[in-house]
Amino acid sequence: MANDNMVLFARKIHFESRWNELFLKNGGVVTPEMSHLGDQIKTTIRLILRNQESPKNIRDGENHIFAS
């Protein structure tokens, strides 16, 4: 799971970096390509949050809900 989150964070940083490059290149104008990158960033963030909210057991890779 830790590796999954690391891959997702790397993907998010990659998309954000590309979005920032295009923003500077286009003089602050948001293009359709940038909108698509924004959607990919949002999707990746949702995946990261979902992984953090439902941690998997390291031994069996399944989600377990324990009474608190």
C-alpha positions as CSV (number, residue, x, y, z in Angstrom):
1,M,0.0,0.0,0.0
2,A,2.8,2.4,0.8
3,N,4.2,1.8,-2.7
4,D,0.8,2.4,-4.2
5,N,0.6,5.8,-2.4
6,M,4.1,6.7,-3.5
7,V,3.3,6.0,-7.1
8,L,0.1,8.1,-6.8
9,F,2.0,11.0,-5.2
10,A,4.6,10.8,-8.0
11,R,1.9,10.8,-10.6
12,K,0.2,13.8,-8.9
13,I,3.4,15.7,-8.8
14,H,4.1,14.9,-12.5
15,F,0.7,16.2,-13.5
16,E,1.0,19.3,-11.4
17,S,4.4,20.1,-12.8
18,R,3.2,19.7,-16.4
19,W,0.2,21.9,-15.6
20,N,2.5,24.6,-14.1
21,E,4.8,24.5,-17.2
22,L,1.8,25.0,-19.5
23,F,0.5,27.8,-17.4
24,L,3.7,29.7,-17.6
25,K,4.2,28.9,-21.3
26,N,0.7,30.2,-22.1
27,G,1.0,33.4,-20.1
28,G,-1.6,32.4,-17.5
29,V,-4.2,31.2,-20.0
30,V,-5.9,27.8,-19.1
31,T,-6.1,25.6,-22.2
32,P,-8.2,22.4,-22.8
33,E,-5.0,20.3,-22.3
34,M,-4.6,22.0,-18.9
35,S,-8.2,21.3,-18.0
36,H,-7.6,17.6,-18.8
37,L,-4.5,17.6,-16.6
38,G,-6.5,19.3,-13.8
39,D,-9.0,16.4,-14.1
40,Q,-6.2,13.9,-13.8
41,I,-4.8,15.7,-10.8
42,K,-8.3,15.6,-9.1
43,T,-8.7,11.9,-9.9
44,T,-5.3,11.1,-8.5
45,I,-6.0,13.1,-5.3
46,R,-9.2,11.1,-4.8
47,L,-7.4,7.8,-5.2
48,I,-4.8,8.9,-2.6
49,L,-7.5,9.9,-0.1
50,R,-9.4,6.7,-0.7
51,N,-6.3,4.7,0.0
52,Q,-5.6,6.7,3.2
53,E,-9.2,6.4,4.4
54,S,-9.4,2.6,4.0
55,P,-6.0,1.2,4.9
56,K,-5.4,-2.5,4.0
57,N,-4.0,-5.1,6.2
58,I,-0.4,-5.6,5.3
59,R,-0.6,-9.4,5.7
60,D,-3.6,-10.2,3.6
61,G,-4.2,-7.0,1.6
62,E,-7.8,-6.8,2.7
63,N,-9.8,-4.0,4.4
64,H,-10.7,-4.7,8.0
65,I,-13.1,-2.7,10.1
66,F,-12.6,-2.9,13.8
67,A,-15.0,-1.7,16.5
68,S,-13.7,1.2,18.4
